[in-house]
Amino acid sequence: MNRETGVDEVGRGAVFGVVVAGAVTISEDQFEYLQNMGVRDSKKLTATKREKLEQVIRSVADCGIGVALIAEIENLNILNASLLAMERAIAQLSSPPDHCFIDGNQRLKFQEIPPISQTTVVRGDSIYLCIAAASIIAKVWRDRLITELAQEYPQYDLENNKGYATAKHREAIFKLGLTNLHRSSFCSHLVNQVAN
């Protein structure tokens, strides 16, 4: 039976929190079902719809989540940290894929897992259902994490901004400084922007 594995990341442009990747393998017999359920690019779905679809995807597909930590983002840069998170997501699948469709134009470097045949697809989450499914599980997982962290750092409005540099978040950074979960290399210019 044919299977397709898609890989996507979320949180790449955030200034707070880890970068998260999802990997999803969909078998041919589940493809139409997931399509009919409304699986598509996570950015085109409401939070409520993403939550429902995440449960649907996990009930029928092989799913993996991978994370790159703040220190890795700072040490490797966000691109390489995102690619590493993607590798880690693939490693969490119950069956290694024969081939992966990777969202974007950057090929995986396979630093932690054996090399796998891969195809990069610009705007892949709008083209391949498996990438769209990966974007949904990654987005829901990361949003839940940031919502939990919002309880520890209530002044930064994380529940609403999910770690992205909204005006309210930038203002809080300017007034309160950075937490250990902020990406300091991303944030240094934000303080200057607010100050000016």
C-alpha positions as CSV (number, residue, x, y, z in Angstrom):
1,M,0.0,0.0,0.0
2,N,1.3,3.5,-0.9
3,R,2.2,5.8,1.9
4,E,3.2,9.5,1.9
5,T,5.2,11.2,4.7
6,G,5.1,14.9,5.1
7,V,7.2,17.1,7.4
8,D,6.7,20.7,8.4
9,E,7.8,23.1,11.2
10,V,6.1,25.8,13.2
11,G,7.4,28.6,15.3
12,R,10.3,29.5,13.1
13,G,9.5,33.2,13.2
14,A,8.6,33.4,16.9
15,V,10.8,35.2,19.4
16,F,9.8,33.0,22.3
17,G,9.8,29.2,22.7
18,V,11.0,26.2,20.9
19,V,10.7,25.4,17.2
20,V,8.5,22.4,16.6
21,A,8.2,20.0,13.6
22,G,5.6,17.5,12.8
23,A,6.0,14.4,10.6
24,V,2.9,12.5,9.4
25,T,2.7,9.3,7.3
26,I,-0.7,8.8,5.6
27,S,-1.6,5.6,3.9
28,E,-3.4,5.6,0.6
29,D,-6.7,4.3,2.1
30,Q,-6.8,7.2,4.6
31,F,-6.0,10.0,2.1
32,E,-9.6,10.7,0.9
33,Y,-11.0,10.5,4.5
34,L,-8.6,13.1,5.8
35,Q,-9.2,15.3,2.7
36,N,-12.9,15.1,3.3
37,M,-12.5,15.9,7.0
38,G,-10.9,19.2,5.9
39,V,-7.2,18.7,6.4
40,R,-5.3,21.5,4.8
41,D,-2.6,24.1,5.6
42,S,-2.8,24.8,9.4
43,K,-2.6,28.6,8.7
44,K,-5.9,28.5,6.9
45,L,-7.7,26.9,9.8
46,T,-9.2,28.2,13.0
47,A,-7.6,27.1,16.3
48,T,-10.8,25.1,17.1
49,K,-10.7,23.3,13.7
50,R,-7.0,22.5,14.0
51,E,-7.7,21.0,17.5
52,K,-10.4,18.7,16.0
53,L,-8.3,17.8,13.0
54,E,-5.3,17.0,15.1
55,Q,-7.3,14.3,16.9
56,V,-8.6,13.0,13.6
57,I,-5.1,12.8,12.1
58,R,-3.6,11.1,15.1
59,S,-6.4,8.5,15.1
60,V,-5.6,7.2,11.6
61,A,-2.0,8.3,10.7
62,D,1.5,7.7,12.0
63,C,2.6,10.9,13.7
64,G,5.8,12.3,15.2
65,I,6.8,15.5,16.9
66,G,10.3,16.9,17.0
67,V,11.6,19.9,19.0
68,A,14.7,22.1,18.8
69,L,15.5,23.9,22.1
70,I,16.3,27.6,22.6
71,A,20.0,26.8,23.0
72,E,20.0,24.9,19.7
73,I,18.2,27.8,18.0
74,E,20.9,30.2,19.3
75,N,23.8,27.9,18.5
76,L,22.8,26.5,15.2
77,N,20.6,29.4,13.8
78,I,16.9,29.1,13.3
79,L,17.1,27.4,9.9
80,N,19.4,24.6,11.1
81,A,17.4,24.2,14.3
82,S,14.2,23.8,12.2
83,L,15.8,21.2,10.0
84,L,17.0,19.4,13.2
85,A,13.5,19.4,14.6
86,M,12.2,17.9,11.4
87,E,14.7,15.1,11.7
88,R,13.6,14.5,15.2
89,A,9.9,14.4,14.2
90,I,10.7,11.7,11.5
91,A,12.6,9.7,14.2
92,Q,9.4,9.6,16.3
93,L,7.4,7.9,13.5
94,S,6.7,4.2,14.3
95,S,7.9,3.2,10.9
96,P,10.8,4.9,9.1
97,P,9.5,6.4,5.8
98,D,10.9,5.5,2.4
99,H,10.6,9.0,1.2
100,C,9.7,12.4,2.8
101,F,8.1,15.5,1.4
102,I,9.6,18.5,3.2
103,D,7.9,21.8,3.4
104,G,10.1,24.6,2.0
105,N,13.3,24.6,-0.1
106,Q,15.8,23.3,2.4
107,R,16.9,19.7,2.4
108,L,17.4,17.8,5.6
109,K,21.0,17.3,6.6
110,F,20.5,14.0,8.5
111,Q,22.7,14.7,11.5
112,E,20.8,12.5,13.9
113,I,19.0,9.9,11.7
114,P,20.0,7.8,8.7
115,P,19.5,9.5,5.4
116,I,16.1,9.2,3.8
117,S,15.1,10.1,0.2
118,Q,13.5,13.5,0.3
119,T,11.7,16.1,-1.9
120,T,11.5,19.7,-0.9
121,V,8.2,21.5,-1.8
122,V,7.8,25.2,-1.5
123,R,4.4,25.9,0.0
124,G,4.1,22.2,0.4
125,D,1.4,22.6,3.1
126,S,-0.9,23.9,0.4
127,I,0.0,21.1,-2.1
128,Y,0.6,17.8,-0.2
129,L,-2.0,16.5,2.3
130,C,0.7,14.8,4.3
131,I,2.6,18.1,4.8
132,A,-0.7,19.9,5.7
133,A,-1.4,17.2,8.3
134,A,2.2,17.6,9.7
135,S,1.6,21.4,9.9
136,I,-1.5,20.8,11.9
137,I,-0.1,18.4,14.5
138,A,3.0,20.6,15.0
139,K,1.0,23.8,15.3
140,V,-1.5,22.3,17.8
141,W,1.4,20.8,19.9
142,R,3.3,24.0,20.0
143,D,0.3,26.2,20.7
144,R,-0.6,23.9,23.7
145,L,2.9,24.2,25.0
146,I,3.0,28.0,24.7
147,T,-0.5,28.3,26.4
148,E,0.9,26.3,29.3
149,L,4.0,28.5,29.5
150,A,1.7,31.6,29.4
151,Q,0.7,30.7,33.0
152,E,4.3,31.1,34.1
153,Y,4.9,34.3,32.1
154,P,1.6,36.1,32.1
155,Q,3.0,39.5,31.4
156,Y,4.1,38.6,27.9
157,D,0.5,37.9,26.5
158,L,1.8,34.5,25.2
159,E,-1.7,33.0,25.2
160,N,-2.6,35.4,22.4
161,N,0.6,35.9,20.5
162,K,2.0,32.3,20.8
163,G,5.5,33.6,21.1
164,Y,5.4,35.9,18.1
165,A,6.5,39.6,18.3
166,T,3.2,41.4,18.5
167,A,3.2,45.0,19.7
168,K,2.1,43.9,23.2
169,H,4.8,41.3,23.4
170,R,7.5,43.7,22.2
171,E,6.3,46.3,24.9
172,A,6.6,43.6,27.6
173,I,10.1,42.7,26.4
174,F,11.1,46.4,26.6
175,K,9.7,46.8,30.1
176,L,10.5,43.5,31.7
177,G,13.4,42.1,29.7
178,L,13.8,38.6,28.3
179,T,13.0,35.3,30.0
180,N,15.2,32.2,29.5
181,L,12.7,31.0,26.9
182,H,13.1,34.1,24.7
183,R,15.4,33.8,21.7
184,S,17.9,36.5,22.6
185,S,19.4,36.8,19.1
186,F,15.9,37.4,17.8
187,C,15.0,40.0,20.4
188,S,17.9,42.4,20.7
189,H,16.6,44.6,17.9
190,L,13.0,44.6,19.3
191,V,14.0,46.5,22.4
192,N,15.5,49.2,20.2
193,Q,12.4,49.3,18.0
194,V,10.1,49.9,21.0
195,A,12.5,52.4,22.6
196,N,12.6,54.5,19.4
